Amino acid sequence: QVQLIESGGRLVQAGGSLRLSCAASGRTFSSYTMGWFRQAPGKEREFVASMRWSGGSTNYADSVKGRFTISRDNVKNTVYLQMNSLKPEDTAVYYCAARLTSDYRYWGQGTQVTVSS
């Protein structure tokens, strides 16, 4: 059974930094693509960042390029999202997800990030 458990969300001031974690279990994720998504109140869920677990290319939404970094720790089986220079518009519930094909099949429960101005 695949489990993705996010943590690290909290209230932070604009300009600050946070690191979100996604602990993955129940599979060997080496062939998976891992992604971070977010959903703000009243808005649709949107893509933030992704990377292949085995390494290689990363992808970012234009709104976070240069500020957010996705990475993973193979030993801890954990994916991270380092978020710097946070803005109030980054306020959202952040979700970790995993896919083998084109669709993200596995999702975490989300962690709340609130950026105050």
C-alpha positions in Angstrom: 0.0 0.0 0.0 1.5 3.3 -1.1 1.6 6.0 1.5 2.7 9.6 1.0 2.9 11.7 4.1 3.6 15.4 3.9 4.9 17.5 6.7 6.6 20.9 7.3 3.8 23.3 6.5 3.2 26.2 8.9 2.7 29.9 9.1 5.6 32.0 7.8 6.2 35.6 7.0 6.6 36.8 3.5 10.2 36.5 2.4 10.8 33.5 4.6 11.6 29.9 3.8 10.1 26.5 4.5 11.1 23.0 3.6 8.2 20.5 3.0 8.8 16.8 3.3 7.0 13.9 1.7 7.8 10.5 3.3 7.0 7.7 0.7 6.4 4.1 1.5 4.9 0.9 0.1 6.8 0.8 -3.2 10.1 1.0 -4.7 9.9 4.5 -6.2 12.9 4.5 -8.4 10.8 4.4 -11.5 8.3 7.0 -10.3 8.0 10.6 -11.0 7.3 12.6 -7.8 5.4 15.8 -7.8 4.3 18.7 -5.6 1.0 20.4 -6.2 -0.9 23.1 -4.3 -4.4 24.2 -3.9 -5.4 27.7 -2.6 -8.8 28.5 -1.2 -11.3 28.8 -4.0 -8.8 27.8 -6.6 -8.1 24.6 -8.5 -5.2 22.5 -7.6 -2.1 23.4 -9.6 1.3 21.9 -10.4 4.3 23.2 -8.5 7.3 20.9 -9.2 8.3 17.4 -10.2 11.3 15.1 -10.6 12.0 11.6 -11.5 13.0 9.6 -8.4 16.0 8.1 -10.2 17.3 11.6 -10.9 17.6 13.8 -13.9 15.4 16.6 -15.0 13.2 18.6 -12.8 10.2 20.7 -13.8 8.7 23.8 -12.1 5.7 26.0 -12.5 6.7 29.5 -13.8 5.4 31.0 -10.6 8.0 29.2 -8.4 11.0 29.0 -10.7 14.1 30.3 -9.0 12.4 30.2 -5.6 11.5 26.5 -5.0 13.7 23.4 -5.3 12.5 19.8 -5.4 14.9 17.1 -4.3 14.9 13.6 -2.8 16.8 11.5 -0.2 17.1 7.9 -1.3 18.1 6.7 2.1 15.1 8.3 3.8 12.7 7.6 0.9 11.7 11.2 1.2 11.0 14.0 -1.3 11.5 17.6 -0.3 10.3 21.0 -1.5 12.5 23.8 -0.4 10.6 27.1 -0.7 12.5 30.4 -0.5 11.4 34.0 -0.8 7.8 33.0 0.0 5.0 35.3 -1.0 1.4 35.5 0.3 0.2 34.0 -3.0 2.1 30.8 -2.1 -0.5 30.2 0.6 -2.1 26.9 -0.1 -2.4 23.3 0.9 0.6 21.5 -0.6 0.3 17.9 -1.8 2.8 15.3 -2.7 2.0 12.9 -5.5 3.5 10.0 -7.4 3.0 8.6 -10.9 4.4 5.8 -13.1 2.4 6.9 -16.2 1.0 10.2 -17.3 -1.5 10.4 -14.3 -0.6 11.0 -10.7 -2.1 8.0 -9.0 -1.0 8.4 -5.4 -1.5 11.5 -3.3 -0.8 12.5 0.2 -3.2 14.2 2.6 -1.6 17.7 2.2 0.1 20.2 4.5 -1.0 23.8 5.0 1.4 26.6 4.1 0.3 30.1 5.1 2.4 33.1 4.2 1.6 36.3 6.0 2.3 39.7 4.4 
